[in-house]
Amino acid sequence: MKEQLNNTDSKLIQAKINSETARIPWRDLQRFFATGKTLYLTAELDLVKAAYAFQEDRTEQVDNWIKQEKITAVSTAQAKDWIENDSQVWAVVVKPWVLVQDC
């Protein structure tokens, strides 16, 4: 029963995270980039599941993604490209981070 409850809780939390994702112009996230709080997720990762891992402090999983370079800091070159192309990204806030992914 406890496992089922935990699974239900997990699904509810992920549904909440999903509802908080947004397609947003990169220019609107510049202040977060300037403070070093934006992380880029490759297309291999599910934005909601990755945000859930951050929120639930699943350090081992997040560290593995970082080691595999599936999660990186948004580079200056990438930020410049997104600005120049007036790009939009998928984003979600998991304090203190803003996780972003190409649309």
C-alpha positions as CSV (number, residue, x, y, z in Angstrom):
1,M,0.0,0.0,0.0
2,K,2.8,2.4,0.9
3,E,4.5,1.8,-2.5
4,Q,1.2,2.6,-4.3
5,L,0.8,5.8,-2.2
6,N,4.4,6.8,-3.1
7,N,3.7,6.1,-6.8
8,T,0.6,8.2,-6.6
9,D,2.4,11.0,-4.8
10,S,5.1,10.9,-7.5
11,K,2.6,11.1,-10.3
12,L,0.9,14.1,-8.6
13,I,4.2,15.9,-8.1
14,Q,5.1,15.2,-11.8
15,A,1.7,16.5,-12.9
16,K,2.2,19.7,-11.0
17,I,5.7,20.1,-12.5
18,N,4.2,19.5,-15.9
19,S,1.6,22.2,-15.4
20,E,4.5,24.6,-14.5
21,T,6.4,24.1,-17.7
22,A,6.2,26.7,-20.4
23,R,7.4,27.6,-23.8
24,I,9.0,30.9,-23.2
25,P,11.2,33.3,-25.1
26,W,14.9,32.9,-24.1
27,R,15.2,36.7,-23.7
28,D,12.8,36.5,-20.7
29,L,15.2,34.2,-18.9
30,Q,18.3,36.4,-19.4
31,R,18.4,37.5,-15.7
32,F,18.5,33.9,-14.6
33,F,21.3,33.2,-17.1
34,A,23.2,36.2,-15.8
35,T,23.2,34.7,-12.3
36,G,24.3,31.3,-13.5
37,K,21.0,29.6,-12.6
38,T,20.1,28.1,-16.0
39,L,20.8,24.5,-16.9
40,Y,20.4,23.1,-20.4
41,L,18.9,19.6,-20.8
42,T,19.6,17.6,-23.9
43,A,16.6,16.2,-25.9
44,E,17.3,12.7,-24.4
45,L,16.0,13.8,-21.1
46,D,12.3,14.4,-20.2
47,L,12.1,17.9,-18.8
48,V,9.4,16.9,-16.2
49,K,11.2,13.8,-15.0
50,A,14.5,15.7,-14.7
51,A,12.8,18.5,-12.8
52,Y,11.2,15.9,-10.5
53,A,14.7,14.4,-9.9
54,F,16.0,17.8,-8.9
55,Q,13.0,18.5,-6.7
56,E,13.2,15.2,-4.9
57,D,17.0,15.7,-4.4
58,R,17.9,12.6,-6.4
59,T,21.5,13.6,-6.4
60,E,22.9,10.4,-7.8
61,Q,20.7,10.5,-10.9
62,V,21.3,14.2,-11.5
63,D,25.1,13.7,-11.1
64,N,25.0,10.9,-13.7
65,W,23.2,13.1,-16.2
66,I,25.8,15.8,-15.6
67,K,28.7,13.3,-16.0
68,Q,27.0,12.2,-19.3
69,E,26.7,15.9,-20.3
70,K,22.9,15.5,-20.6
71,I,22.7,18.5,-18.2
72,T,25.1,21.4,-18.6
73,A,25.2,25.0,-17.7
74,V,23.8,27.1,-20.6
75,S,26.9,28.4,-22.4
76,T,27.4,32.0,-23.4
77,A,27.5,30.9,-27.1
78,Q,24.1,29.1,-26.7
79,A,22.6,32.0,-24.9
80,K,23.9,34.4,-27.6
81,D,22.5,32.1,-30.4
82,W,19.1,32.0,-28.7
83,I,19.0,35.8,-28.4
84,E,20.1,36.4,-32.0
85,N,17.4,33.9,-33.3
86,D,14.7,35.1,-30.9
87,S,14.4,31.5,-29.8
88,Q,11.9,30.0,-27.4
89,V,12.8,27.2,-25.0
90,W,10.8,24.8,-22.8
91,A,11.5,25.8,-19.2
92,V,10.5,25.0,-15.7
93,V,11.7,26.4,-12.4
94,V,13.1,24.1,-9.7
95,K,14.5,26.5,-7.2
96,P,17.2,27.7,-7.5
97,W,17.5,26.4,-11.1
98,V,15.7,27.2,-14.3
99,L,15.9,24.1,-16.4
100,V,15.6,24.7,-20.2
101,Q,15.4,22.6,-23.3
102,D,15.1,23.2,-27.0
103,C,11.5,23.3,-28.2
